[in-house]
Amino acid sequence: MQIGYFMDTHGLGIRDDDDWWLQPIPASEMEPLEIARIGEENGFHSLWFSDHVAMPPQSVPITYANPDTGKRHYPARPVMLDGAAVMGAVAATTTRIKMAPSVLIAPYRPPMHDARQFSTIDHLSNGRLIMGVGAGWCREEFEGLGLRFEDRVSMTEECIEIYKRAWDHESELVSFQGQHYRFQNLSMDPKPLQRPHPPIIYGGTTPLGARVAARSCDGLYPMFPSPKARPDDKDSLLEIIRREADRNGRDLSQFALLGSVSARVTDADDPHARKVPRPICGGTPEQVLSDLERFAEHGYCLMVLHLDCPSRSVDELKEQLYRVAEEVLPTAATFRPQGEWRKEL
């Protein structure tokens, strides 16, 4: 199993017995290049960057939230660095670690714009981009950008097809005629370094999202934000992917399962390790590893950790990264994903 982590470009994570959410911190304290350097030098697989443009103080109705509490995971006024801009800087200052939007809300920007921007990131990073894509959840944000919330999934599926056409090394010009996007004979060069294109991973937790992933993408990436989450929570989505793949004759050995989960590594005498029930991926290194191994048993080849930092301090994030690197990564690397799914990304 491979391990990545969320960058702090939208804040620091914190959780209680029932929920997980982001704490805002000043942009001047985020230190994204230093946080990326720590990951690069300590063996993490990848860095993951949240994506939003502008959010309301509240989202009503809340369309993306913890099912146990109904609360969204963003504060009223989040501080958010632009993920793509930071990825360009990180790409130029690292050499090995991979990077991904988590996830790019595809309808927010013209797809040809995103195709060029992320092809640039793939070049700057020498082929280290993972293209995480999703349909979004915040109705007010869609409306503020002049978009129909109800169109988000169909727009996202068209965006994914346009990315693929724009990144096709065999095509000099790009054309598309769809419901939302129509254009003829446009150039988009340079193509990404990766062939046929960077892996496209669909971030979603709905049956419709699973079908889009199986039809159009190289993997599915659901979130497990609740402290009460369990590795089998999304097994129904995996069955949908299997059925869709069977209908389309798709080989799932080339389809990856990824997940994101809140996490915190502690000592044995810490209350976090003694809670009953214990929060997912929380507690001693051995307890965290036992949860990660269960994710591998359900087919997940990569888990992205959103590390719990109750002190709202980037120093605490650094401490957690060093602990995970030393006490979790070596053993997690021995976990082999079970089932027919792709074994690494």
BANURO-101215 format. One line per 3 residues: number of its first residue (from 1); for each residue x, y negated, z of N, C-alpha, C. Coordinates in pm, whole numbers, plus 50000, padded with zeros to 5 digits. Atoms other than C-alpha are relative to their C-alpha. Layout:
N
NUM) X Y Z X Y Z X Y Z; ...
***
This chain:
345
1) 50085 50120 50000 50000 50000 50000 50087 49876 50000; 49931 50128 50006 50113 49649 49917 49925 49899 50087; 50059 50099 49909 50053 49352 50150 50033 49859 49949
4) 49984 50142 50029 49997 48989 50052 49938 49919 50112; 50064 50083 49898 49874 48694 50252 49948 49871 49940; 50057 50129 50038 49663 48382 50222 50096 49889 50038
7) 49929 50123 49968 49848 48057 50200 49910 49909 50083; 50074 50089 49910 49744 47779 50439 49959 49871 49931; 50029 50122 50074 49664 47528 50163 49856 49952 50016
10) 50134 50045 49964 49298 47515 50278 49977 50005 50150; 50013 49995 49855 49367 47543 50651 50048 50132 50057; 49956 49882 49928 49449 47806 50911 49880 50079 50053
13) 50109 49915 49957 49230 48101 51000 49990 50013 50151; 50025 49968 49860 49073 48170 51338 49875 50086 50006; 50118 49916 49987 48818 48427 51455 49967 50022 50146
16) 50045 49960 49868 48613 48523 51756 49940 50140 49987; 50055 49865 50005 48412 48838 51829 49909 50023 49880; 50103 49985 50103 48160 48767 51553 50034 49941 49865
19) 49985 50076 50123 48306 48543 51288 50146 49962 49977; 49870 50052 50042 48607 48406 51102 49975 49871 49925; 50015 50125 50073 48653 48053 50972 50135 49931 49988
22) 49879 50078 50023 48910 47798 50858 50002 49877 50089; 49976 50122 49924 49054 47525 51078 50075 49900 49913; 49926 50096 50082 49154 47207 50895 50130 49957 50068
25) 49874 50057 49953 49514 47090 50931 50044 49895 49898; 49954 50102 50095 49681 46784 50776 50083 50063 49888; 49921 49949 50112 49830 46843 50433 50149 49991 50027
28) 49858 50018 49969 50162 46716 50567 50056 50111 50087; 49954 49892 49913 50176 47013 50806 49995 50138 49933; 50022 49869 50062 50100 47290 50555 50129 50070 49958
31) 49869 49944 50036 50461 47342 50435 49988 50118 49902; 50023 49883 50086 50355 47563 50141 50128 50060 49941; 49878 49942 50056 50704 47600 49995 50076 50080 50105
34) 49935 49924 49893 50844 47710 50331 49923 50128 50031; 50079 49880 49975 50554 47949 50390 50020 50102 49889; 49974 49909 50111 50611 48096 50044 50140 50060 50010
37) 49862 49949 49986 50987 48127 50109 50005 50113 50102; 50001 49895 49898 50920 48329 50423 49946 50131 49941; 50054 49880 50063 50704 48570 50224 50096 50064 49902
40) 49903 49950 50099 50961 48602 49948 50114 50073 50067; 49881 49944 49936 51249 48672 50185 49970 50117 50092; 50034 49896 49902 51057 48916 50404 49915 50112 49942
43) 50054 49880 50061 50914 49159 50153 49852 50004 49973; 50141 50000 50035 50553 49050 50105 49982 50012 49848; 50026 49977 50142 50398 49144 49771 49957 49873 49929
46) 50064 50108 50074 50203 48826 49689 49945 49893 50092; 50059 50116 49935 50070 48484 49787 49866 49971 49935; 50136 50020 50051 49700 48399 49754 49950 49863 50040
49) 50034 50141 49985 49560 48048 49711 49850 49978 49979; 50143 50029 50011 49201 47939 49778 49975 49892 49895; 50036 50096 50105 49016 47729 49518 49865 49937 50029
52) 50123 50081 49998 48759 47455 49568 50036 49862 49948; 49978 50135 50050 48715 47104 49429 49955 49897 50102; 50055 50097 49905 48491 46909 49666 49876 50063 50064
55) 50106 49927 49930 48257 47047 49932 49914 49907 50086; 50087 50078 49912 47957 46911 50124 50027 50033 50146; 49982 49969 49857 47956 46889 50505 49933 50131 50040
58) 50071 49876 49973 47704 47174 50508 49952 50058 49868; 50055 49933 50118 47584 47430 50254 49866 50060 50037; 50135 49953 49968 47208 47490 50262 49926 50031 49870
61) 49975 49887 49911 47110 47757 50199 50144 50048 49988; 49863 49951 50002 47439 47917 50287 50004 50127 49916; 50000 49889 50093 47507 48149 49997 50122 50089 50015
64) 49883 49916 49979 47845 48278 50110 50039 49984 50146; 49982 50014 49856 47876 48347 50480 50015 50137 50063; 49997 49878 49921 47931 48605 50748 49856 50051 50016
67) 50138 49950 49990 47619 48827 50732 49951 50011 50143; 50041 49987 49860 47622 48860 51112 49960 49865 50060; 50023 50130 49937 47621 48485 51188 49933 49900 49907
70) 50057 50094 50095 47505 48309 50869 50079 49873 49984; 49919 50121 50008 47785 48055 50900 50101 50010 49885; 49897 50001 50104 48011 47950 50615 50137 49992 50066
73) 49867 49989 49943 48384 47984 50661 50082 49872 49989; 49930 50127 50015 48480 47625 50574 49944 49898 50099; 50050 50106 49912 48459 47326 50815 49926 49893 49920
76) 50080 50103 50066 48251 47018 50740 50082 49917 49903; 49916 50083 50086 48541 46826 50591 50136 50067 49985; 49874 49927 50012 48814 47069 50479 50108 49918 49930
79) 49883 50057 50068 49162 46953 50381 50052 50106 49905; 49974 49895 50099 49242 47134 50056 50102 49950 49896; 49907 50022 50109 49556 47121 49843 49955 50080 49879
82) 50038 49931 50123 49501 47218 49480 50088 50124 49981; 49926 49874 50007 49598 47583 49441 50091 50010 49880; 49919 49986 50121 49721 47571 49082 50124 49911 50006
85) 49885 50091 49991 49944 47268 49149 50106 50057 50094; 49904 49943 49906 50101 47435 49452 50063 50127 49942; 49943 49880 50061 50143 47762 49260 50113 49965 49904
88) 49892 50041 50089 50349 47575 49000 50127 49968 50076; 49882 50032 49919 50578 47441 49271 50062 50125 50059; 49949 49874 49943 50607 47783 49437 50068 50084 49893
91) 49940 49923 50108 50676 47948 49102 50142 49954 49969; 49869 50055 50033 50970 47716 49047 50102 50015 50111; 49909 49992 49886 51118 47777 49393 50012 50140 50058
94) 49988 49859 49960 51081 48157 49426 50040 50082 49877; 49953 49916 50111 51205 48448 49215 49931 50135 49991; 50053 49863 50000 51021 48767 49315 49852 50009 50033
97) 50134 49980 49946 50694 48724 49502 49894 49960 49897; 50108 50030 50094 50372 48732 49298 49904 49899 50062; 50092 50104 49952 50098 48470 49325 49869 50007 49925
100) 50134 49988 50058 49726 48448 49261 49907 49896 50058; 50113 50073 49942 49428 48218 49297 49907 50099 50069; 50080 49906 49921 49195 48368 49558 49867 49936 50043
103) 49980 49977 50143 48992 48323 49362 49967 49872 49927; 50037 50113 50084 48971 48071 49081 49850 50004 49973; 50143 50007 50030 48607 47961 49056 49989 49956 49854
106) 49982 50020 50144 48600 47997 48681 49909 49892 49940; 50085 50099 50066 48296 47777 48592 50038 49855 50027; 49974 50138 49961 48441 47468 48762 50078 49921 49896
109) 49915 50069 50096 48680 47389 48477 49987 50066 49863; 50009 49937 50133 48682 47444 48099 50095 50119 49990; 49915 49879 50001 48817 47796 48036 50129 49985 49921
112) 49875 50018 50073 49070 47684 47776 50101 49920 50082; 49912 50073 49908 49210 47440 48031 50065 50097 50098; 49944 49904 49905 49250 47720 48285 50094 50098 49931
115) 49913 49907 50072 49397 47953 48022 50139 49939 49983; 49870 50064 50018 49673 47700 47949 50071 49980 50133; 49937 50028 49871 49732 47605 48313 50062 50126 50061
118) 49948 49879 49936 49773 47963 48432 50099 50074 49911; 49891 49952 50085 49976 48065 48128 50129 49927 50036; 49883 50077 49957 50211 47786 48236 50057 50056 50129
121) 49954 49942 49874 50227 47933 48587 50068 50134 49976; 49936 49872 50030 50305 48275 48440 50141 49978 49943; 49867 50031 50054 50595 48117 48248 50094 49950 50110
124) 49915 50054 49895 50726 47918 48544 50045 50107 50098; 49969 49894 49904 50718 48231 48760 50068 50121 49936; 49940 49888 50073 50870 48458 48493 49913 50125 50010
127) 50092 49886 50009 50559 48676 48475 49952 50054 50132; 50042 49954 49867 50442 48688 48838 49855 49964 50034; 50137 50041 49974 50081 48570 48800 49905 50119 50009
130) 50120 49916 49995 49778 48772 48914 49882 49904 49988; 50108 50095 50025 49463 48604 48783 49875 50043 50076; 50121 49976 49925 49202 48619 49057 49889 49906 49955
133) 50109 50078 50057 48865 48502 48924 49871 50034 50073; 50131 49975 49941 48520 48461 49077 49899 49898 49954; 50110 50083 50048 48182 48298 49023 49965 49886 50095
136) 50029 50108 49906 48168 48077 49335 49873 50024 50080; 50111 49979 49908 47910 48037 49611 49932 49873 50048; 50050 50124 49940 47854 47670 49699 49914 49923 49899
139) 50092 50066 50093 47545 47534 49523 50029 49850 49987; 49979 50144 50003 47619 47173 49620 50127 49964 49921; 49878 50026 50075 47969 47194 49473 49974 50012 49850
142) 50038 49987 50141 47829 47322 49143 49924 49876 49953; 50081 50116 50040 47576 47040 49134 50085 49874 49992; 49913 50116 50003 47844 46782 49215 50090 49996 49877
145) 49918 49990 50121 48041 46905 48914 49915 50003 49874; 50089 50003 50115 47736 46885 48687 49972 50136 49940; 50018 49863 50048 47691 47264 48662 49877 50062 50064
148) 50115 49927 49948 47393 47493 48707 50049 50119 50083; 49961 49892 49910 47445 47720 49007 49951 50135 49948; 50060 49875 50047 47218 47982 48848 50077 50061 49883
151) 49925 49951 50116 47455 48013 48549 50138 50054 50036; 49860 49980 49963 47767 48089 48750 50056 50135 49957; 49945 49869 50034 47799 48463 48682 50016 50013 49849
154) 49988 49991 50146 47728 48443 48308 50111 49909 49949; 49888 50088 50038 47969 48147 48280 50134 50067 50031; 49874 49935 49962 48237 48342 48466 50035 50112 49903
157) 49971 49890 50092 48202 48643 48238 50047 49946 49865; 49951 50060 50125 48240 48420 47932 50140 49943 50018; 49866 50052 49975 48542 48250 48090 50105 50111 49993
160) 49905 49889 50001 48712 48586 48142 50029 50043 49857; 49979 49962 50140 48660 48676 47775 50084 49895 49928; 49921 50106 50065 48800 48339 47668 50146 50007 50046
163) 49861 49984 49955 49110 48386 47887 50069 50109 49918; 49938 49888 50072 49173 48719 47718 50030 49962 49855; 49976 50040 50140 49134 48574 47368 50112 49897 49992
166) 49896 50103 50002 49350 48273 47450 50138 50059 50027; 49873 49939 49963 49622 48502 47592 50042 50114 49907; 49972 49889 50092 49614 48752 47304 50122 49964 49914
169) 49876 50029 50073 49967 48763 47162 49987 50026 49851; 50016 49968 50142 49835 48891 46831 49913 49896 49927; 50091 50097 50061 49600 48596 46768 50063 49861 50002
172) 49946 50135 50009 49720 48258 46645 49898 49895 50043; 50105 50095 49969 49384 48083 46692 49890 50068 50082; 50102 49948 49909 49102 48124 46943 49864 49944 49959
175) 50138 50040 50027 48729 48116 46865 49909 50072 50098; 50097 49937 49909 48427 48187 47084 49863 49940 49975; 50138 50044 50014 48052 48169 47040 49917 50070 50107
178) 50075 49942 49891 47862 48227 47364 49884 49912 50041; 50111 50079 49948 47576 48094 47569 50047 49866 50055; 49953 50120 49932 47788 47839 47755 50117 49931 49930
181) 49881 50055 50063 48102 47790 47545 49999 50037 49852; 49996 49977 50145 48136 47750 47167 50111 49915 49941; 49895 50075 50069 48443 47654 46968 50063 50090 49893
184) 49940 49929 50112 48635 47751 46656 50145 49960 49982; 49865 50019 50051 49000 47793 46565 50081 49897 50079; 49913 50081 49915 49184 47638 46859 50127 50078 50031
187) 49875 49934 49962 49546 47711 46938 50019 49992 50151; 49967 50000 49859 49666 47802 47287 50135 50070 50014; 49864 49949 49989 50042 47845 47311 50077 49916 50101
190) 49956 49861 50011 50257 47961 47473 49904 50097 50069; 50074 49894 49931 50090 48287 47564 50073 50035 50130; 49931 49956 49878 50163 48427 47912 50113 50097 49966
193) 49891 49905 50020 50481 48628 47948 49951 50144 50011; 50047 49863 49980 50289 48934 48068 49915 50044 49882; 50077 49942 50109 50143 49160 47802 49920 50119 50050
196) 50068 50087 50094 49869 49206 47711 49960 49866 50060; 50029 50125 49930 49795 48939 47975 50019 50027 50149; 49995 49975 49855 49829 48887 48352 49877 50078 50045
199) 50116 49925 49951 49605 49126 48546 49890 49905 50047; 50116 50082 49963 49257 48976 48588 49920 50077 50103; 50064 49934 49886 49099 49061 48923 49875 49921 50037
202) 50126 50067 49969 48735 48985 49000 49976 50001 50150; 50033 50013 49858 48664 48852 49347 49851 49994 50021; 50144 49998 49981 48314 48948 49450 49957 50110 50093
205) 50052 49902 49904 48096 49143 49692 49858 50044 49965; 50137 49967 50041 47772 49190 49494 50002 50111 49896; 50008 49900 50107 47654 49473 49267 50025 49941 49862
208) 49976 50063 50129 47651 49231 48973 50148 49971 49981; 49857 50024 50008 48009 49129 49051 50078 50126 49971; 49932 49872 50024 48115 49494 49060 49985 50042 49854
211) 50020 49964 50140 47961 49549 48716 50085 49912 49908; 49913 50089 50080 48141 49242 48574 50144 50047 50009; 49863 49953 49983 48467 49370 48720 50026 50125 49917
214) 49980 49874 50073 48420 49716 48569 49999 49978 49850; 50008 50026 50144 48331 49573 48226 50119 49920 49949; 49916 50105 50057 48580 49290 48198 50137 49984 50065
217) 49881 50034 49921 48860 49302 48457 50088 50121 50028; 49902 49897 49966 49158 49497 48583 49991 50043 50146; 50015 49961 49861 49037 49524 48941 49889 49924 50067
220) 50100 50065 49916 48787 49431 49211 50066 49959 50130; 49936 50060 49883 48876 49211 49509 49891 49948 50094; 50098 50048 49902 48610 49196 49784 50067 49949 50127
223) 49954 50050 49872 48652 49006 50109 49936 50079 50114; 50049 49938 49876 48616 49164 50455 50024 49899 50113; 49965 50107 49905 48605 48841 50662 49955 50025 50143
226) 50054 49982 49866 48400 48958 50957 50095 50082 50087; 49921 49916 49910 48596 49086 51259 49942 50139 50019; 50066 49870 49987 48341 49369 51263 50004 50082 49871
229) 49994 49930 50129 48417 49471 50903 50069 50135 50016; 49938 49869 50003 48513 49829 50825 50036 50036 49855; 49954 49970 50136 48695 49978 50526 49895 50060 49908
232) 50101 49939 50086 48385 50162 50404 49885 49904 49966; 50110 50093 50021 48170 49847 50392 49966 49978 49853; 50022 50029 50143 48213 49806 50014 49996 50126 49914
235) 49999 49875 50078 48194 50172 49914 49888 50004 49897; 50107 50001 50099 47862 50108 49739 50043 49930 49872; 49948 50068 50119 48044 49869 49504 50090 50093 49919
238) 49911 49907 50070 48298 50139 49423 49919 50101 49919; 50086 49908 50076 48015 50372 49319 49945 49932 49876; 50047 50075 50117 47881 50101 49087 50110 49995 49895
241) 49888 50005 50094 48225 50067 48929 50018 50136 49933; 49986 49867 50059 48247 50443 48881 49894 50025 49894; 50108 49978 50097 47908 50454 48708 50020 49914 49875
244) 49977 50089 50114 47991 50154 48488 50117 50049 49915; 49885 49948 50073 48328 50301 48396 49964 50126 49922; 50044 49878 50069 48165 50633 48309 49920 49966 49875
247) 50078 50041 50116 47919 50457 48077 50088 49946 49888; 49915 50065 50099 48202 50273 47904 50127 50078 49968; 49882 49918 50027 48458 50554 47900 50129 49939 50050
250) 49883 50070 49948 48697 50355 48115 50080 50089 50095; 49909 49925 49915 49001 50511 48285 50028 49920 50127; 49985 50076 49877 48993 50400 48649 50140 50009 50060
253) 49862 49999 49952 49357 50493 48701 50073 49871 49964; 49945 50131 50034 49422 50150 48547 49919 49887 50064; 50086 50097 49934 49166 49973 48770 50037 49995 50148
256) 49949 50014 49864 49290 49835 49104 49892 49955 50096; 50082 50049 49890 49106 49793 49432 50087 49918 50094; 49933 50089 49907 49220 49498 49641 49899 49955 50103
259) 50090 50055 49901 49075 49353 49957 50069 49891 50080; 49944 50099 49907 49122 49055 50187 49932 50017 50134; 50050 49972 49866 49082 49080 50562 50068 49906 50098
262) 49938 50078 49893 49138 48860 50866 50082 50095 50088; 49907 49912 49929 49422 48992 51081 50080 49922 50104; 49911 50060 49899 49637 48927 51386 50078 50112 50068
265) 49913 49903 49933 49934 49121 51529 50034 49948 50139; 49977 50040 49860 49972 49113 51909 50080 50107 50073; 49942 49901 49911 50142 49290 52196 49889 50084 50063
268) 50100 49908 49944 49969 49578 52375 49922 49939 50115; 50069 50059 49885 49882 49363 52679 49917 49877 49962; 50080 50114 50044 49714 49093 52471 49853 50040 49998
271) 50144 49967 50003 49332 49076 52508 49951 50042 49862; 50039 49965 50136 49307 49101 52129 50011 50150 49976; 49978 49857 50021 49443 49456 52144 49910 50086 50086
274) 50080 49921 49906 49211 49563 52428 49850 49982 49981; 50142 50022 50021 48880 49438 52291 49930 50127 49953; 50084 49888 50045 48603 49692 52242 49865 49942 49959
277) 49919 49945 50108 48513 49697 51964 50115 49907 49963; 49883 50078 50039 48851 49584 51842 49978 49937 49863; 50017 50063 50132 48848 49330 51555 50087 50069 49895
280) 49931 49933 50109 48952 49473 51220 50140 49940 49981; 49860 50040 50023 49329 49459 51158 50049 49905 50108; 49955 50078 49886 49379 49310 51504 50056 50090 50107
283) 49941 49923 49892 49595 49426 51791 50147 50030 49975; 49859 49961 50014 49929 49602 51810 50030 50038 49855; 49967 49954 50135 50120 49688 51494 49940 50136 49968
286) 50055 49867 50024 50005 50047 51536 49850 49993 49973; 50144 50014 50023 49641 49940 51558 49971 49939 49864; 50018 50061 50133 49670 49715 51253 50029 50102 49891
289) 49965 49898 50101 49839 49995 51061 49893 50107 49989; 50105 49898 50008 49563 50238 51153 49885 49951 49913; 50106 50055 50084 49310 50005 50989 50044 49993 49854
292) 49952 50008 50137 49525 49947 50682 50005 50139 49935; 49997 49864 50055 49569 50322 50640 49860 50044 49959; 50138 49966 50037 49190 50360 50638 49959 49929 49871
295) 50026 50065 50128 49169 50100 50361 50065 50078 49886; 49934 49920 50103 49421 50306 50164 49921 50128 49972; 50081 49879 50019 49205 50615 50221 49876 49973 49916
298) 50115 50038 50083 48920 50426 50053 50042 49948 49863; 49954 50031 50134 49137 50349 49750 50069 49867 49982; 49944 50134 50014 49276 50001 49823 50153 50006 49991
301) 49855 49998 50020 49627 49946 49689 50067 49873 50052; 49945 50128 49954 49672 49585 49809 49901 49936 50095; 50082 50073 49904 49539 49410 50118 50064 49863 50024
304) 49957 50138 49981 49562 49033 50151 49957 49957 50140; 50029 50033 49861 49585 48922 50514 49978 49851 50018; 50024 50138 49960 49428 48599 50636 50028 49996 50149
307) 49950 49984 49864 49625 48563 50957 49935 49901 50096; 50070 50074 49897 49452 48441 51271 50100 49913 50077; 49910 50094 49933 49618 48129 51417 49919 49907 50092
310) 50087 50080 49913 49410 48003 51713 50063 49870 50048; 49936 50123 49955 49669 47739 51807 49993 49889 49897; 50004 50095 50110 49609 47565 51473 50141 49945 49971
313) 49860 50038 50019 49986 47560 51428 50060 50082 49887; 49931 49929 50107 50183 47645 51117 50114 50084 50058; 49897 49918 49935 50456 47768 51352 49944 50137 50039
316) 50060 49872 49966 50214 48037 51469 49981 50086 49875; 50009 49925 50125 50149 48134 51107 50135 50062 49965; 49866 49947 50029 50524 48173 51058 50032 50117 50091
319) 49974 49890 49906 50550 48387 51372 49924 50126 49959; 50079 49885 50045 50269 48611 51247 50062 50063 49875; 49939 49946 50123 50437 48646 50906 50125 50081 50033
322) 49880 49925 49963 50765 48752 51066 49964 50132 50069; 50040 49877 49932 50587 49005 51289 49945 50102 49899; 50054 49908 50100 50391 49154 50998 50112 50058 49916
325) 49890 49953 50084 50707 49174 50790 50083 50108 50070; 49913 49908 49927 50904 49353 51060 49926 50124 50049; 50067 49893 49927 50638 49566 51227 49888 50070 49923
328) 50110 49942 50076 50376 49638 50960 50040 50041 49860; 49973 49972 50141 50515 49620 50607 50070 50133 49974; 49931 49875 50034 50760 49915 50622 49910 50123 50002
331) 50088 49884 49993 50497 50166 50733 49887 49990 49900; 50108 50017 50096 50219 50019 50520 50044 50041 49860; 49949 49965 50133 50440 50073 50215 49995 50150 49974
334) 50006 49854 50018 50415 50449 50276 49857 50049 49977; 50140 49960 50019 50033 50451 50251 49968 50005 49851; 50033 49985 50142 49920 50585 49914 49849 49994 49983
337) 50146 50009 50020 49575 50478 49795 49943 50131 49949; 50064 49874 50038 49341 50772 49761 49900 49977 49887; 50100 50008 50106 49109 50849 49474 50060 49975 49863
340) 49960 50011 50141 49121 50783 49103 50053 49862 49963; 49969 50139 50028 49212 50415 49136 50148 49977 49973; 49861 50042 50024 49530 50236 49028 50075 49996 50133
343) 49926 49983 49876 49804 50291 49284 50081 49878 50042; 49928 50122 49965 49982 49955 49270 49969 49892 49898; 50029 50112 50088 49948 49611 49119 50129 49922 49976
***
